[in-house]
Amino acid sequence: MELFSAMEQYDYEQLLFCQDKSSGLKAIIAIHDTTLGPALGGTRMWTYASEEAAIEDALRLAKGMTYKNAISGLNLGGGKTVIIGDPKKDKNEAMFRAFGRYIQGLNGRYITAEDVGTTVADMDIIHQETDFVTGISPTYGSSGNPSPATAYGVYQGMKAAAKEAFGSDSLEGRTIAVQGVGSVAFHLCEYLHQEGARLIVTDINEEAVSRAVEKYNATAVAPGDIIGVDCDIFSPCALGAIINDESIPKLKAKVIAGSANNQLKEARHGDLIHERGIVYAPDYVINAGGVINIADELNGYNKDRAWKQISGIYNSISRIFDISREAGIPTYAAADRLALERIETLKNTRSPFLQNPHHVLSRRFGR
């Protein structure tokens, strides 16, 4: 991978490599765009096949955060961190303390939060070294685990997608195939079950599948079979790039709406599902509930205010469908258009609030 060529292609601002030999920390921080404000994006810990794969994931995720924050109306840019390692056995306090010091060194240019493979407890450790972290324990005045908020936003977006595809936003009686039943998806399944949807689930974690089967009367299938099951809605809630050349011919769903990031392996796959008449709720719009929730912490967390904004994902998704129909473009392109319009409009109009994120965070934590 030619790093500067890759960064120039999508105009990334910064790529940082952080290591701490004693703790085993190997982290990559990607900052895509800070036009709207400091970059906000979570820290993912994963057993990547190679360092190049980790870099590629960090870059893709950071760009997605720029678009997600922009289209969600947040005064924040996009960034992301990946830590190379097994979250089940490689974590230690020193690792996250060292990582926190690297974040502190960026002086508010990047604010982190939890993501796949990291937890609220990990964020609390990072917070020992820096104020530039969100999603920490409520005892610090924070919102805690963002998964319930993300799930609620996906639920709202799925209802909007159902209305587009079926003429009604009711999910009662709909068959929904959920790929991955981790923290976000498990909360999502609760909303869907309460509304009377029929659930088909899969996950590489058999225990998670068993919980969903027991609590939500879901039907379990093997991970390799979930793409092709008969269903109304396919909900990808695991890792990205699941909409690709191999999966698209197998899809029987009329709607794709889930919490996973970067669901389209390539932009052309969004074109292909559009041509097939599949209603796709763009991932960075529908899964923005978590980041909306933690971004509210920057103003002194208020759950009612945050969740009211999250409920607006329904309208955001509906607006994207309207633009898609009117312009004759795929929904992913309609979402990109909205996000880029906001960034371009505000490129040279940063407020004093955005120029001094440390003041805001210090006020929140009383430092």
C-alpha positions in Angstrom: 0.0 0.0 0.0 1.3 3.4 -1.0 0.3 5.4 2.1 0.4 9.0 0.7 -1.4 7.9 -2.5 -4.1 6.3 -0.4 -4.4 9.4 1.8 -4.5 11.8 -1.1 -7.2 9.9 -2.9 -9.8 10.6 -0.2 -8.0 13.7 1.3 -7.1 12.2 4.7 -5.4 14.7 7.0 -3.3 12.5 9.3 -2.3 8.9 10.0 -0.5 8.1 13.2 1.3 4.9 14.3 1.5 4.5 18.1 3.5 1.7 19.8 4.5 0.9 23.4 6.8 -2.1 23.6 6.2 -2.8 27.3 2.4 -3.0 27.1 2.2 -4.4 23.6 0.3 -1.4 22.2 0.2 -1.2 18.4 -2.3 1.4 17.4 -3.2 3.3 14.3 -5.1 6.6 14.5 -6.6 7.9 11.2 -7.9 11.4 11.0 -9.9 12.0 7.9 -11.4 15.5 8.1 -11.7 18.2 10.8 -13.6 20.8 8.8 -16.6 20.6 11.1 -14.6 20.2 14.3 -12.3 17.8 16.1 -12.4 14.2 14.8 -14.6 11.9 16.8 -14.4 8.2 16.3 -14.1 5.0 18.4 -11.2 2.7 19.1 -11.5 -0.8 17.6 -9.3 -3.7 18.8 -9.1 -6.6 16.4 -6.8 -9.5 15.3 -6.0 -8.2 11.9 -4.5 -10.6 9.3 -1.8 -8.0 8.6 -0.7 -4.5 9.4 -1.8 -3.4 6.0 -5.3 -4.7 6.7 -5.3 -2.7 9.9 -4.3 0.5 8.2 -7.0 0.0 5.5 -9.6 -0.6 8.1 -8.6 2.5 10.1 -8.7 4.7 6.9 -12.1 3.3 5.8 -13.6 3.8 9.2 -12.3 7.3 9.7 -13.8 8.4 6.4 -17.1 6.9 7.4 -17.0 8.9 10.6 -16.6 12.1 8.7 -19.7 11.4 6.7 -21.6 10.1 9.7 -20.9 13.1 11.9 -21.6 15.5 9.1 -25.0 14.0 8.1 -26.0 13.7 11.7 -25.7 17.5 12.1 -22.8 17.2 14.6 -20.0 19.8 14.8 -17.4 17.1 14.6 -15.0 15.7 12.1 -14.1 12.1 11.4 -11.4 9.8 12.8 -10.9 6.3 14.0 -8.3 4.1 15.9 -7.5 0.5 15.4 -5.5 -1.5 18.0 -3.9 -4.6 16.7 -4.5 -7.5 19.1 -6.9 -10.0 20.5 -9.3 -8.1 22.8 -10.0 -11.3 24.7 -6.4 -11.9 25.9 -4.1 -9.0 24.9 -5.7 -6.1 26.8 -3.9 -4.6 29.8 -4.1 -1.4 31.8 -0.7 -0.1 30.6 -1.8 -0.5 27.0 -4.8 1.8 27.3 -2.9 4.2 29.6 -0.2 4.5 26.9 -2.8 5.0 24.2 -4.5 7.7 26.3 -1.2 9.6 26.4 -1.0 9.5 22.6 -4.5 10.9 22.4 -3.6 13.6 24.9 -0.7 14.6 22.7 -3.1 15.4 19.9 -4.5 18.2 22.2 -8.1 17.7 21.2 -7.7 17.1 17.5 -9.0 13.6 18.0 -11.6 12.3 20.5 -12.1 8.6 21.0 -14.8 6.3 22.3 -15.5 2.5 22.4 -15.9 0.4 19.4 -15.7 -3.3 18.4 -13.4 -5.0 20.9 -13.3 -2.2 23.5 -15.5 -1.4 26.4 -16.6 1.4 28.8 -14.0 0.0 31.3 -11.3 0.5 28.6 -12.4 4.1 28.0 -12.3 4.7 31.8 -8.6 3.7 31.7 -7.9 6.0 28.8 -9.6 8.8 30.7 -6.9 8.5 33.4 -4.5 10.1 30.8 -6.8 12.3 28.7 -10.1 14.2 28.7 -10.5 13.6 25.0 -12.5 10.4 25.4 -16.3 9.8 25.5 -18.5 6.9 26.3 -16.9 6.5 29.8 -18.7 5.4 32.9 -21.8 7.4 34.0 -20.0 8.1 37.3 -17.9 10.6 35.3 -21.0 12.3 34.0 -20.9 10.3 30.8 -23.5 8.3 28.9 -21.8 4.9 29.3 -22.2 2.1 26.7 -23.4 3.6 23.4 -24.8 0.3 22.1 -28.4 0.9 23.2 -28.4 4.2 21.5 -27.0 2.8 18.3 -29.6 0.0 18.4 -32.4 2.5 18.8 -31.2 4.5 15.8 -31.0 1.4 13.6 -34.5 0.5 14.7 -35.8 3.9 13.6 -33.9 3.7 10.3 -35.2 0.2 9.6 -38.7 1.4 10.1 -38.2 4.2 7.6 -36.7 1.7 5.2 -39.7 -0.7 5.6 -42.0 2.2 4.8 -40.0 2.8 1.6 -40.1 -0.8 0.5 -43.4 -2.0 1.8 -45.6 1.1 2.2 -45.8 0.8 6.0 -43.2 1.2 8.7 -44.7 -1.5 10.8 -42.3 -4.4 11.4 -45.0 -6.7 12.8 -44.9 -10.0 11.0 -41.8 -9.1 9.0 -39.0 -11.7 8.8 -35.7 -10.0 9.7 -32.3 -11.8 9.3 -29.8 -10.3 11.8 -26.1 -11.1 11.0 -24.2 -10.8 14.3 -25.9 -10.6 17.7 -23.3 -8.6 19.6 -24.2 -5.8 22.0 -25.9 -3.5 19.5 -27.7 -6.2 17.6 -29.0 -7.8 20.8 -30.6 -4.5 21.8 -32.0 -4.2 18.3 -33.5 -7.6 18.5 -35.4 -6.6 21.6 -37.1 -3.7 19.7 -37.9 -6.0 16.7 -39.2 -8.7 18.9 -41.4 -6.3 20.9 -42.9 -5.1 17.6 -43.7 -8.7 16.5 -41.0 -9.3 13.9 -39.8 -12.9 13.2 -36.1 -13.1 13.8 -33.4 -15.2 12.1 -30.0 -14.8 13.7 -26.4 -15.9 13.3 -23.0 -15.2 15.0 -19.7 -16.9 15.3 -20.3 -16.7 19.0 -22.6 -19.6 19.7 -23.5 -18.3 23.2 -24.8 -15.0 21.8 -26.9 -16.9 19.3 -28.4 -19.1 22.1 -29.3 -16.0 24.1 -31.2 -14.5 21.2 -33.0 -17.8 20.5 -34.0 -18.1 24.1 -35.0 -14.5 24.8 -36.5 -13.5 21.4 -37.7 -16.8 20.0 -35.3 -16.4 17.1 -34.3 -19.0 14.6 -30.6 -19.7 14.4 -28.7 -20.5 11.1 -25.1 -21.0 10.3 -23.0 -17.9 9.6 -22.5 -18.8 6.0 -26.3 -19.2 5.4 -27.7 -15.9 6.7 -27.2 -14.0 3.5 -29.4 -16.3 1.5 -32.3 -16.9 3.9 -35.9 -16.0 2.9 -36.6 -12.7 4.7 -38.0 -9.2 4.2 -35.1 -7.4 5.8 -31.4 -8.3 6.0 -29.7 -6.6 8.9 -25.9 -6.7 8.8 -24.6 -6.1 12.3 -21.1 -7.7 12.2 -18.0 -6.5 10.3 -18.1 -4.6 7.1 -17.8 -5.3 3.3 -20.6 -7.9 3.6 -22.4 -6.5 0.5 -20.1 -7.8 -2.3 -19.9 -9.7 -5.5 -20.5 -13.0 -3.7 -23.3 -12.0 -1.4 -25.4 -9.9 -3.7 -26.7 -12.7 -6.0 -27.8 -14.6 -2.8 -29.8 -11.8 -1.3 -33.6 -12.4 -1.1 -34.4 -9.4 1.2 -36.1 -6.3 -0.1 -34.3 -4.1 2.5 -30.8 -3.9 3.9 -30.7 -2.1 7.2 -28.2 -2.8 9.9 -25.6 -1.5 12.3 -22.3 -2.7 10.7 -19.9 -0.1 9.3 -18.8 0.0 5.7 -21.3 -2.6 4.5 -20.6 -2.0 0.8 -17.3 -3.5 -0.1 -17.0 -1.1 -3.0 -19.2 1.8 -4.1 -20.3 -0.2 -7.2 -22.0 -2.7 -4.9 -24.3 0.0 -3.9 -25.1 0.5 -7.6 -25.8 -3.2 -8.0 -28.3 -3.4 -5.2 -29.9 -0.2 -6.4 -30.4 -1.8 -9.8 -31.9 -4.8 -8.2 -34.5 -2.6 -6.4 -33.2 -3.4 -2.9 -33.8 -0.6 -0.4 -30.5 0.1 1.3 -30.3 2.3 4.4 -26.8 3.8 4.2 -24.8 2.4 7.1 -23.2 5.6 8.5 -26.6 7.2 8.7 -28.6 4.4 10.2 -26.0 3.5 12.8 -25.3 7.0 14.0 -27.2 6.7 17.2 -24.2 5.8 19.3 -22.1 8.8 18.1 -25.0 11.2 18.5 -25.4 10.0 22.0 -21.7 10.3 23.0 -21.4 13.7 21.2 -24.1 15.0 23.5 -21.6 14.6 26.3 -19.6 17.5 24.9 -22.5 19.8 26.0 -23.1 18.0 29.4 -25.0 14.8 28.8 -28.8 14.9 28.7 -30.3 11.6 27.7 -33.7 13.0 26.7 -32.1 15.5 24.4 -29.7 12.9 22.9 -32.4 10.3 22.2 -34.7 12.9 20.7 -32.0 13.6 18.2 -31.4 9.9 17.6 -35.1 9.4 16.8 -34.4 11.9 13.9 -32.6 9.1 12.1 -36.0 8.0 10.8 -36.4 11.4 9.0 -32.8 11.4 7.8 -33.2 8.0 6.2 -36.5 9.0 4.6 -34.9 12.2 3.2 -32.2 10.1 1.6 -34.8 7.9 0.0 -36.5 11.0 -1.4 -33.3 12.3 -2.9 -32.5 8.9 -4.3 -35.8 8.7 -6.1 -35.8 12.3 -7.3 -32.2 12.3 -8.6 -32.2 8.7 -9.8 -29.1 7.8 -7.8 -28.4 5.0 -5.3 -29.1 5.8 -1.7 -25.4 5.6 -0.7 -24.7 8.4 -3.2 -27.6 10.4 -1.9 -26.2 10.2 1.6 -22.7 11.2 0.5 -24.2 14.2 -1.3 -25.9 15.4 1.8 -22.8 14.9 4.0 -20.4 16.6 1.5 -22.8 19.6 1.0 -22.7 20.3 4.8 -18.9 20.0 4.9 -18.4 22.3 1.9 -20.9 24.8 3.2 -19.2 25.1 6.6 -15.6 24.7 5.4 -14.5 28.2 6.5 -17.0 28.9 9.2 -15.7 27.2 12.4 -17.1 28.6 15.6 -15.0 29.4 18.7 -16.5 26.2 20.3 -14.9 24.1 17.6 -11.6 25.9 17.9 -11.3 25.0 21.6 -12.5 21.5 22.3 -10.3 21.2 25.4 -12.4 24.0 27.0 -15.6 22.1 26.4 -14.2 18.8 27.8 -12.6 20.5 30.7 -15.9 22.0 31.6 -17.6 18.6 31.3 -15.2 16.9 33.7 -14.6 19.9 35.9 -10.9 20.2 35.2 
